[in-house]
């Protein structure tokens, strides 16, 4: 018996579903050699980044992309670059990284284009939107009224979030120095984002949900499965990662590249 197959460059009439923007499963982390970093989905609304810094200028980026470049076209989430109808909030906890109130503390970098279509970036100091302590705070961001800049109001830089390619949170060690040089010892740090929520008219986007039926070979036809939380998750290694069982899922670490944490099924 012969079976046919199809090659797809984009989703058409295949099954689809919806997801909330900033879902912890779809964040990635990037970093330079020789440092290491990993992002792990620890709960349906939480993630954790673990990093090891070796140089004073090491910087890890926790990344959210408007275009899903990592997943199969039939499973990727919708490309939606307009965030002006989104309100994003989360609980921040950290240790071993520069705290929120520091000069070189965590910054949300937003890359895209302004209202005139000119490419540019904005730098949003998270501490300006935080309530709590520098290592344990609730951060609330309304993209419709968002301002970059370090000090307000003198350095306020209004963000136009209508055409965003990606955004990322920068993480550095307490001994950060842009001039470089080795740290006295390898320094470990971590960040947890929990109670991640997105509200507003633009908070929900489409996502592919195509699944092919069982084949005669009875082999897997999709990476998608169900996790312990009941929500659908994908498990796919990238950049030849090293997998190891963690307390609440799977930790994925890749050297000098992008790695996405996935819970084991």
C-alpha positions in Angstrom: 0.0 0.0 0.0 1.4 3.4 -1.0 0.9 6.4 1.2 1.2 10.0 0.0 2.8 13.0 1.7 2.7 16.8 1.5 5.3 19.5 1.9 4.0 22.6 3.5 5.7 26.1 3.6 2.8 27.6 5.5 -0.4 26.7 7.3 -3.6 26.6 5.2 -6.8 24.8 6.1 -5.1 22.6 8.8 -6.3 22.5 12.3 -5.4 25.5 14.6 -5.8 26.6 18.1 -5.1 29.7 20.2 -2.4 30.6 22.7 -1.6 33.5 25.0 1.3 35.7 24.1 4.4 35.3 26.2 3.6 31.6 26.9 6.6 30.3 28.8 7.1 27.4 26.4 8.1 29.7 23.5 10.8 31.7 25.1 14.4 31.1 24.0 17.8 32.1 25.5 21.0 33.2 23.6 24.5 33.8 24.9 28.1 34.0 23.8 30.9 31.5 24.4 32.1 30.2 26.8 29.2 31.1 29.1 26.3 28.7 29.5 22.6 29.4 29.9 19.3 27.4 29.8 15.6 28.3 30.0 13.2 25.8 31.6 9.4 25.8 31.6 8.7 25.2 35.2 4.8 25.7 35.2 2.1 26.7 32.7 2.7 30.3 33.7 6.4 30.3 34.7 9.9 29.8 33.4 13.4 29.8 34.9 16.8 30.9 33.4 20.0 29.4 34.8 23.3 30.9 33.7 27.0 30.6 34.3 29.1 33.7 33.6 32.9 33.5 32.9 33.7 36.9 31.5 32.8 40.4 32.8 31.0 41.3 29.6 29.0 38.1 29.3 25.3 38.8 28.6 22.4 36.3 28.2 19.2 37.3 26.4 15.8 35.9 27.3 14.0 36.2 24.0 10.5 36.5 22.7 10.1 36.6 18.9 7.1 37.9 17.0 7.9 35.3 14.2 8.1 31.7 15.2 11.2 30.7 13.3 11.8 27.5 15.3 8.7 25.4 14.8 7.2 23.6 11.8 5.0 25.8 9.7 1.9 23.7 10.6 2.7 24.1 14.3 4.1 27.6 14.5 2.2 30.4 16.2 0.8 33.4 14.3 3.1 36.2 13.3 1.7 39.3 15.1 4.0 42.3 15.5 1.5 44.7 17.0 1.7 44.7 20.8 -0.2 47.9 21.5 -3.3 46.1 22.8 -1.3 43.9 25.2 -0.7 44.3 28.9 2.0 42.0 30.2 2.7 41.2 33.8 4.9 38.7 35.8 6.6 38.1 39.1 10.4 38.5 39.0 12.7 36.7 41.3 16.5 36.5 40.8 19.8 35.7 42.4 23.4 35.9 41.1 22.6 38.4 38.4 22.5 42.2 38.3 19.4 43.3 40.3 16.6 45.3 38.8 17.6 48.7 40.3 21.3 48.6 39.2 22.8 50.8 36.5 23.3 47.7 34.3 20.3 46.0 35.6 17.8 44.0 33.5 16.6 45.9 30.4 13.8 44.9 28.0 15.2 45.6 24.5 12.5 46.0 21.9 13.6 45.7 18.2 11.3 46.8 15.4 10.2 49.9 13.5 8.7 53.2 14.5 5.4 54.6 13.2 7.2 55.8 10.1 8.7 52.4 9.3 12.2 53.3 10.3 14.1 50.4 12.0 15.1 51.2 15.6 15.4 49.8 19.1 14.0 50.9 22.5 15.5 50.1 25.9 13.0 49.7 28.7 14.4 49.6 32.3 12.3 47.0 34.1 12.8 48.6 37.4 10.7 51.6 36.2 7.7 49.2 36.0 8.4 47.1 39.1 6.8 47.0 42.5 8.8 45.3 45.2 12.5 44.7 45.9 15.3 44.6 43.3 15.3 40.8 43.4 11.6 40.1 44.1 9.1 42.3 42.4 5.9 42.3 40.3 6.5 43.9 36.8 3.5 45.3 34.9 3.9 46.6 31.3 1.3 48.3 29.1 2.7 48.4 25.6 0.3 51.2 24.6 1.9 53.6 27.1 5.4 52.2 27.4 8.5 54.4 27.8 12.1 53.5 27.4 15.0 55.4 29.0 16.8 55.1 32.4 15.5 58.1 34.4 12.0 59.6 34.0 10.8 62.0 32.9 14.0 63.6 31.5 15.1 60.5 29.6 11.7 59.0 28.8 11.7 57.5 25.2 8.1 56.6 24.1 7.9 53.1 22.6 5.8 52.5 19.5 5.0 48.8 19.8 3.0 48.5 16.6 5.7 46.8 14.5 8.0 44.6 16.8 10.3 41.9 15.5 11.5 40.6 18.9 12.2 41.6 22.4 14.6 40.3 25.0 15.5 40.7 28.7 19.3 41.2 29.2 20.9 39.4 32.1 24.5 40.0 33.3 26.6 39.1 36.3 27.0 41.6 39.2 30.6 42.2 38.2 29.6 43.2 34.7 32.1 45.4 32.8 31.6 46.2 29.1 35.4 46.4 28.8 35.6 42.6 29.2 38.1 40.5 31.0 37.7 37.2 32.9 35.8 37.0 36.2 37.8 35.7 39.2 35.6 32.6 39.2 32.7 31.2 37.2 29.6 32.9 38.6 26.2 31.2 38.6 22.9 33.2 38.4 19.3 32.6 37.9 16.0 34.3 37.1 12.4 33.1 37.6 9.4 34.7 35.9 6.2 33.4 37.4 2.5 34.3 37.2 3.2 35.3 33.6 0.0 36.9 32.2 -1.0 38.8 29.1 -4.3 40.7 28.8 -6.0 42.9 26.3 -7.4 42.6 22.8 -4.1 41.5 21.4 -3.2 39.0 24.1 -4.3 35.9 22.2 -2.9 34.7 18.9 -3.4 31.6 16.7 -1.2 28.5 16.7 -1.1 25.5 14.5 -2.6 22.3 15.8 -2.1 19.8 13.0 -1.7 16.2 13.9 -1.5 13.3 11.4 -3.1 10.0 12.1 -1.2 6.9 13.0 0.9 5.4 10.2 1.3 1.7 9.3 4.8 1.9 10.8 3.3 3.3 14.0 6.0 5.9 14.3 5.7 9.4 15.7 4.2 11.8 13.2 4.4 14.9 15.5 6.5 16.3 18.3 3.4 17.5 20.0 2.2 15.7 23.1 0.5 16.4 26.4 2.4 17.4 29.5 1.7 16.8 33.1 -0.2 20.1 33.2 -2.7 19.0 30.5 -1.6 21.8 28.2 0.0 20.9 24.9 3.7 21.1 24.6 6.3 20.4 22.0 9.5 18.6 22.7 12.3 19.2 20.2 16.0 19.6 20.8 17.9 22.4 19.0 21.6 23.1 18.5 22.6 19.6 19.7 21.6 20.3 23.3 22.3 18.2 26.4 19.2 16.9 28.1 18.9 16.2 31.8 16.0 15.6 34.1 15.2 18.5 36.4 12.9 18.8 39.3 10.0 20.1 37.3 10.8 19.3 33.7 13.7 19.1 31.3 16.6 21.4 31.2 18.1 22.2 27.8 21.5 23.7 27.6 23.3 24.6 24.3 26.6 26.3 23.9 26.7 29.6 22.1 23.3 29.3 20.5 19.6 29.4 21.1 18.0 26.8 23.3 14.4 26.3 24.3 13.4 24.4 27.4 10.7 21.8 27.0 9.1 19.6 29.6 9.6 15.9 29.2 6.4 13.9 28.6 
